[in-house]
Amino acid sequence: MKMPSFKRTRDPDLYLDWERKVEAIFDCHNYSEGKKVKLVVVEFSNYAAIWWKKLTKDRLQEGQASIATWVEIKRVMRKRFVPSHFQRELQQHLQTLKQGYMYVDEYFKAVDMAMMQANCMEEEKATMARFLNGLNKEIADVVELQ
C-alpha cells in the first residue's frame, strides 16, 4: 500500500479524506507510533513540507517534545488544516441530523460518517440516544418498544 501524499489543501474535507486514507493503511499494518509519524511526514510536499519543518524547528526552540504519535500529528494537522468554524459546522450537522426521507440504514451511515468527520468520541449509550433522537417518530417508537 502506498501512503498518500499531502501537499496542502484549503478544503477541510480533502484533508479529512487524506486522514481517513492514512488511518486505513495504519489499520492494515502494525506500525509503531514513531514509524507512523515518519511514514506520514515523508509524504509531505510543497507547503506541507515547509510547514512541518517550521513546526518541528519552533517546537525544538521552545523546548517542546517532538511529535511522536499519529494521534498527536493528527491533532496539530487538524488545527492547521481544518478551520475551527468547520469543526463547529460538523458538530452542528451531527447535532441536527435527522432521518427525514432516508431509509434507516442510510440514516445510520449518515450518522456514522458525521461522527467520524466531527471526530466525535462518546459512550455507546450517548451514540444510541443520538441515533434514536434523529429517527422518524414512528420508527423510533417501534425501536423503543423493542
PyMOL commands that set and color helices and strands:
alter all, ss='L'
color gray80, all
select helices_A, chain A and resi 12-28+33-41+47-61+70-81+84-96+104-117+124-134+137-145
alter helices_A, ss='H'
color red, helices_A
deselect
rebuild
show_as cartoon
